[in-house]
Amino acid sequence: MSTVANVVVLLVALLHVYILVLEMFLWDKPRGLKAFGLTPEFAAQTKVLAANQGLYNGFLAAGLFWGLYLGDGAHSVKVFFLLCVLVAGLYGGATASKRILFIQALPAAIGLALLAL
C-alpha cells in the first residue's frame, strides 16, 4: 500500500477529528461560529443536533484510524470509510454548502484514487 495513500487517509481521519471537535465542543464558541457562519442564537438552538453530527464524524475518523492500524490488509476498510466520507461530503455539498465538496469530498476522492493505484 502506498505511503502517500496512507498519509492522505490519515489526514482525512484527522480532519474528521477536527470536525468532531468543532461540532461537539466548539459549535457555539467563536471558532465554531466562524467555521460554520452561525449566529449565536442559531448555534444555541442547534447545539444538540451539531453534537450528534460531530459524533458521526468521529465514527468516520475511527474507521479510518482502524484501517490504518490494521495495515495493508485493511484496504477494503479504508475504501469503505473513505466512500462514507465521500458520500457525506457530496450530500453536504448539495444540501448545506458547496465548501463541503472541497473540504470533505475532495480529500476522500483523492484518498480513494491513491488507494486504487
Secondary structure as GFF3:
##gff-version 3
##sequence-region A 1 117
A	DSSP	alpha_helix	3	24	.	.	.	ID=ss1
A	DSSP	alpha_helix	30	36	.	.	.	ID=ss2
A	DSSP	alpha_helix	40	70	.	.	.	ID=ss3
A	DSSP	three_ten_helix	71	74	.	.	.	ID=ss4
A	DSSP	alpha_helix	75	95	.	.	.	ID=ss5
A	DSSP	alpha_helix	99	100	.	.	.	ID=ss6
A	DSSP	pi_helix	101	105	.	.	.	ID=ss7
A	DSSP	alpha_helix	106	116	.	.	.	ID=ss8
###
